Every structure is written in C-alpha cells, then in structure tokens.
Amino acid sequence: MTTTVWILVLPLLAFLVNGLFSTFYPRPWSHRIATAAVLAALALSLGMVAGLLTHPGSTPFLYGDLYTWIGAGTFAVTVGVQVDPLTAMMLVVVTGISSAVHVYSTGYMANDPGYRRFFTFLSLFTFSMLLLVLANNFLLLYVGWELVGVCSYYLIGFWYEKRSAADAGKKAFVVNRVGDFGFGLGVFLIWVTFGTLDYHQVFARAGEVAGQNIALLGMEVPTLTLICLLLFVGAMGKSAQFPLHVWLPDAMEGPTPVSALIHAATMVTAGVYMVARCAALFDLAPVAADTVAVVGGFTALFAASIGLVQNDIKRVLAYSTVSQLGYMFLAAGLGAYGVAAFHLMTHAFFKGLLFLCSGAVIHSVEHGFHAAGVHADPQDMRNMGGLRTQMPVTYRTFVVGALAIAGIPPLAGFCSKDLILERAFAHGDRLGLVLWGGGALAALMTAFYMFRLIFMTFHGRARYPAEAAPKIHESPVSMTRPLVVLALFSCVAGLVGWPELLGGPSVVHLGGGILPFLSPAFGHGQAGHAHELAAAVAWALMGLSVAVGVVGIAIAFALYVVRPEAAVALGRRFPMVHGVLLNKYFVDELYDLCLVRSIKRLADLLHRGFDVFVIDGIVNGTAILLRDLGALLRPLQTGRVNNYATAMVTGVVVLAVVALATWL
C-alpha cells in the first residue's frame, strides 16, 4: 500500500513544487524535479509488476481504502486503490511513456518561454492518469477521468497565443463533455442500481441485476445494458471513437510531446481501460458489448481511410491513433479484454515512438526553415523529402515504429494485431467475420499510410529550398535517446504475447504469457465467446495478417518511391474520393452546420431576447432609477453651511409645529 501511494503522490508533489516555487529556482530544475518524480514512479511500478509475477497461477492484487471521502447516510465513498495485473500493466505504460516524454521534452521545449509551466502540467497529467488507473471505485475513477480532461485542455492549448491551439483546446474540452455526460449518468445509474460505487461490490453483484429492467422513454431496457452503454459513451469521447473522434486530430496543435503522452499512449486509452475494468458488467450485457465491437471496428476502418491522404505528418498519426483505438474496442467488445489490453500496451510504445519521431522531424525542419528565412509549413510532408541522410537516428527509429504498427513480425504490433484479428474470426458468427474483414482492410490501409509517411518524409528528393538544407540536422541526444529506448520496446514488447503457433508464451516467461498474466483482472470474461481454431486456419490467418501489411508497404513504395507521379495522377483520377477523404468525410463541416451554427444562433437569440431586454434591463433599469433619484436629491447638497443651518432650523420649526398640533 505504501508503494502504491508513493507512485500516486510523487507526480503530485512535483506538480505542487513546480507550480508554487518554480520561479524561485533556476529554470532547469523544473524538468529535473518532474523527471525525477516520474522516473521514481516508474521504478516503483516495475517493482510492483515483479511482485505480481512472483505469484503465478494465483489471483494477486492489492485492494484497500485510504480514508472515507464522503459519508452522508447511505452514500459512502472512500479514497482507495486497487492493484491487479491490469492496473500494474497500466502503471508501467503510463509512467514509462511519461518518463520518455519528460526526457525528450528537455530538448524539444528547451527554448520555449513556457518551459516551467509545461513540466508543471506534465506532472499534473501523470498524477491524474495514475489516479484513474489506481481508483477502486467509480467516483474516484470519474475524478481522475475529469482531471485528465482538464490537463488535456491545458496542454493542447499550451501555445494559447495561437488561435488554432486555443480553439483545439476548447474543442477537445467541449466534445469530451458530451461523452463525460453519458459517463456521469452511467455512474449515477450504478449507484441507484447497486447502492454502492465500489468495484468489488458492483462486480460481485452484477449477476443479481442481470435480469432486471429499467423504464426508459416508455420502454423496458435491461439495466446492465443501459449502464454499459452510458459508460461506453464516456469511452467514446475520451478514446475518440466515431462520432466523438473529431477532437483528437485537432489536438495535434499542442506540442508534440503532448501528442505522444496524452493523445497517443495514455489518456486516450482511458476508455479502453475502463471497458476492460468493467468486464464483469459487459459480459452480462451482450447488446452493449456488440455495440462496443461494432463502433470500434467501424472507427478503425473509418479513421484508417482518412489517414490515406492526409499531408500533415502529425495528423496522419492522429488518425492512426483513432484507428488503433478502434482495434482495441473491437477486441474488448468481443470479450477479448486481455487482447485489447495487450494491444493497448504495444501501441503505447510504438505510437509514442512515432509521435516523438515526428516531433524530432518537425523540430529540425522548423529550425531549418526559420534559419533560412523560408516560410513554409514544417509539418506538411510535401515540404520534406530526403531527410534520412540528415536525420539517421530519427529515420531508423521511425521505420521501426512504422513496421511495428504495420504488423510486421517479430515487432510488437504483429503479435497484438494478429491476436485481435484471430479473436474476431474465432468469434464464430457473422459479426465476427465482418469485423475480421474490416480489421484486415484497416491493417492494409495502416501499412500503406505509415510507409507513405516514411517515403514522403525521408526518401526521394528534397522538396524544400536548398538554403534550408544545411540547417536541418539530427536532434540532440536528449531527444534521440528516448527514441532508441522506445524503438527497443517496440521490438521486444510483443514477445510477452508471442503466438502459440510460433513457440507460444515460452519465448518469454511471464507467468505463461501476457494473457494468462492479465486474466485474473477479468475473471470469466477473459475467454469471451471465441471458438478454438484449427491449426491450419490459425496459420492461414497469421499469414494473411502479415501479407496485408507487406502489400500495404509495397503499394506505398510503388506510388511514392518508384513512380511518385502515379500518386498525384491517382488523386486526379478519383477527385471525389480523394476530396472526401482529404476533408475527413466532412464530419466537422456537418457538425458545424447542424450543431455549432444552430447553437450559436440560439445563443445569439437568447442574448438579444433575454440577456439584453430582461437581465440587462433589470440591472440597467436599477442603475437608471438610482441615478435619477440621485439627480433629484443632488440640489440639496450645496456644500454651504448657511443653507444647511437654514434647513436644520426649518426642520426644527416643522417638528415643533407638528408636536404642538398633536398636543392640542
């Protein structure tokens, strides 16, 4: 318990110290304090995982309350923690990626005037995410959920002097409020149904509620189904699932380390973590579980198709994140919670790597453009090309990350992506086959757009002015060292879930593999509804999984290296398709037309019809009345003593006459 508390408290202390006292000590101490805190939390988290591994085959976890937070009659909520294999894995992911981002940021943000503020908010975010993961009840989970949303708002809009960054921060905040409203209703309904918000009690009694219904809009709806759907609405917002995905691509306006930490590896996975944590509820609500799988599968395909034609290097990665999160929900909805968590872990490493690599590219290109007086967008891949010789470390690590996400063996993405597609196929019904087909197509698109990014950025001729070339160079060691570390983990992290056909979990002894290690966190839900596959079918599925990745890379190579003019010609041949994908299916425009403009008109109507005439009328009318009364009384205040004396004598005479008249 002491170790767990320190994991949580260390980033909080770093936030408080930097937030209150950073102006009193030298600038570099801001990152030293923040980085030391998160590295210490990482060390403690690794120790916790090691402790859990010493109990193979059992159900080890820590569950305890620190103190009573709310105790009002029957409504009682504690501040407590829970540590099980799922929690331990998340702790390592959060603190590990956060540590890499902290070290990387010392170089990336070195000349930024908001240096102290940046590391202060990074510490607050890390604390908030750890609180979300360690909570042992739904209300404390909700507090962490909202805190990471607030940190997201601050960090997306970190460069608030830029209008686009400020707008992106507001957009993320507003869209997440839509999801969080549903999540909050789900928490309320859990309390009404179970009379408690404690994980253990809710999950233990879920079977008792399985047959109960609740009246909703004149219909009888299964209570657990409604609870799970409301919780999933929150997950759709936080994890950027269609149709609440629109905030995440715009969130790339924040500093690139923020993109890597919050919008690739940690915060956006909160929804996946929450669904996996609530496995006991979703297992008893098959309609809700199928909804999770369908929304995830559709989002994976939808976002991958948009990534095919984007030109902003970070926007390509943003839609890739949306797509990969869809993969995770696809697996979770099919009952393969351990597989979803496994992909969450591998994705954290290679997507964190990809974002940090893109940051290194942007940082160097922007510096080169600025030094040469070139006015061009440093994030547009059409302004790059031929950078592999100038940035060799960034190039090699970027390729490792791209191969991992494309699912090329033996890298991490191959293991987790193959398991997701296998579980979809093994679901044994039409839904599983449809999701498997959509997932395989999304994997093909993923391999294509990732190597389109590689070839446009690092290969071919330089598409920027020659005078900028000498200024574009490799990033400092503080930025490249985290890239190498994350590239290493992108290579080896998948070994803990190595396919049984290729040697199975025995390749790396982790209690028999990642899935058996995680299974105590999900109970009976770990198996899902999958059927056993024949060895020949499993081999065919694995081969197809690798083949689609190789084909995607080959198509990208043909279009952007062998015949780059063919890619341009292809876009001109199908202008409507290209335009729809480039404009992201016009979802933002549709929201603007149907929601944003309507709300603005309503606000304007209320402003003119109610604020101006009623509210302002009352306030301004009161002021006018008092002003006019003052004007009437003002002549009495002349400032002359003789006038005041005359008034006093007159008053005395009047009072005397009145008293005399009353006496007579």
Disulfide bonds with the S-S distance in Angstrom:
none
